[in-house]
Amino acid sequence: MIQKIIFPVILAAFIVIFTVLKIAVAAHAADVAKIGVIDVQKILTTTSIGKSAKAELEKIKKKFEADLNKRKTDIEDTKQRLEREALVLGKDALDGKGRELRIMINDYKALQEKYRVEFQQHTIRLDRRITKEIMALAEKIGRKGGYYLIIDKQKAGVMYSPGAADITDDILRQFMDLSF
């Protein structure tokens, strides 16, 4: 008799606990974090700020390459002249010209490294400026849209994201509204 009374009570308690847990899980599921994905590369290739940064870097690169190519031609000319004059010049004059050539080569290598560092610094400076703008717009959209997290598609290594998570077009529209 006691078993007949306890079983329905335990069953009712189990049903109540199960229902409470189900409601709790459903309430938690309703509060799912909203995550956005940005394709920064698309922003760089589409916006005027990205295009102008690329053009600026190309201009600097061409300037550096032109200077290095001129110096390389000068080194090759000096080397050929030295080879032609090697039979005619005395040992002291030949040593002097050889030293001059080595100095030119060392100067070329030092200038090449200097230009590499300068180009890298320009790239970093432009990247920081653009990233700062993108971050400000992403934060604005994130706050307004209730996003929990917004990530860069390439840097975060995103392999897949549904189209609804991609907010790149929203960022692009904001960029178009700004004047640079």
N, C-alpha and C positions, 0 to 999 in steps of 0.2 A: 504494500500500500504506500509506504513511504517512497519507494522507487517510482511509483506512478506519479507522485506529486513532485519529486525532485527533477525528474527528466524534463517536464514542460518548463520548469523554472530555469534550468540550465539552458535549454533550447532558446527560451525567450531572452536570456542574458546574452547568449551567443549572437542572436539576431541583432540585438541592440548594439553590441560592441561592433559587429560587422558593419552595420549601418553607419555608426559614428565614424569608423575608419574610412568607409567609402566616401562620406561627405568631406572628411578632412583631406583625403587624397584629391578629390574633385576641386576643392577650394584651392589647394596648393597648385594643381595643374592649371587653374585659371590665371594664376599669377606667374606665367611663364616669362622668362627673361626675353626681351626683344633684342636681337643682335643684328647689326648692320654691317655690310661689307662695302668697301670702297676700292675701286680700281684706279689707283693713283696714276698708273701708266697712261690710262685713257684720258685722265684729266690733263696730264702733261702734254699729250699729243693733240688735244682738242682746244685747250684754252689759249688765249693770247699770251698769258704770262708764261706758260710752258713753251710756247713757240718762240717767244722773244728770248727766253733763257737759252734755248737750244741754239738760236742764231748767234747769240752773244758768245757762247762757248765755241761755236764753229769759227767765228771771226778771230778769236784769240788763238785757237789751234792753228789756223792758216797763217797767222802772223808769226807764231813760233816756228812752224815748219818752214816758212820762207827764209827766215833768218838762219835756221840750222842748215837748210839746203845750200844757202850761199856760202856759209862757212865750210861745209863739207866739200863743195866745189873748190874753194880756195885751198883746202888741205890737199886734195887730189892734184891740183895744178902744181902746188909746191913740191909734192912728192915726185911728180913726173919731171919737173925742172931739175930737181936734185939728182934723179937717176940719169938724166941727160948730161948734167954737168959733172957727174962723179968722176969721169975719166980726165977731165980738164982741171978740176980744182985740186988744190993742195990739201994735205991731211987736215990742217987747222981750219981752213975754210969749209971743208966737207963736214968736219965735226960741228962747226958753228951752224951750218945749214941744217944738219941733223937735229941739233938741239932746238933750233927754231921750229922745225917740223913737230918734234915731240911736245913742245910748248903749245903749238896750235892744236894738236890732238887732245891734250889735257884740257885746254880751255874749252874745246868743243864738248868734251864729256861733261865738264862742270856746268856749262851753259845748258846742255841737254837736261841734266838733273835739276837745275834751277827752274827751267821751263816746266818740267814735269810737276814739280812741287807747286809752282804758281798756278798751273792749270787745275791741279787737284784742289787748291784752296778756292779758286773761283767756282769750281763745281760744288764744293761743300757750302760755300756762301749762298749760291743760288738755290741749292737744295733746301737749306735751312729756311730761306725766305719763303719759298713756295710751300714747304711743309708747315710752316707757321700759319700761313693763310688757310691751307686745307684743314689743319687741326681746329682753327677757330670756327670755320664753317661746319665742320663735323660736330663740334661741341654744340653749336647753335642748333643744328638739326637734331642732334641727339637729345638735347633737353626738350626741344619742342615736340619731338616725336615719341618721347618716352623710351628711348633706347637704353638698354642696360650696358651695351658694349658695341663699339664700332671699331672694326679692324681693317687694316690694309690687306687687300687680297694677295698681293705678291709677297710682301715681307712676312706675313703671318703663315705663309705656306698653305693657304686654303686650297684644298683639292676640289671641293664641291660646295656650292651654296645655292639655295633656290633663288630664282629671280626676284622674289619678294624681298629678300635680304639685301640685295644690291641697291645701295642708295647713291651710286655714282652720279646718276642723272640729276638727283636733287642737288648734289654738290656743284655740278656743272652749271645748273641754273643759277645758283647763288653766285658763282664766279662771274657769270655773264652780267649779273646785276652790279658787280663791283667794277670800278674803273681803276686800272693799274697804270 
